[in-house]
Amino acid sequence: MKQGALIYDKESGRYDIRFGLDDYKGGLHCGECFDVFAGGKWKPTRIEMSTGQEWYLVGIKTDVLDGLRVRVHNR
C-alpha cells in the first residue's frame, strides 16, 4: 500500500494523489478505487463525477476532497 493525499490538478481538471514532493499517481479517473482515512479508520471508496461536474467520493460525506489522506494498493 502506498499512502498520500488527494490534490486537485487544475491543468487536467482531475484529482490526483500526491505521495511526496515530486511523486504523484498521475491523475484519477471516474471509478478508480482507493481507501480514505475518515472517522479514525480506513474506508474503501471510489471517485466519481456528478452530473453537475463535481468530483465526489462514494460513501464519504464531505464537500472538501483536497488534502484527504488516502492509500492505494501497489500494482
Secondary structure as UniProt FT lines:
FT   STRAND          2..9
FT   TURN            10..13
FT   STRAND          14..20
FT   TURN            21..22
FT   STRAND          23..24
FT   TURN            30..31
FT   STRAND          33..38
FT   TURN            39..40
FT   STRAND          41..49
FT   TURN            51..52
FT   STRAND          55..57
FT   TURN            58..59
FT   TURN            66..67
FT   STRAND          69..72
//
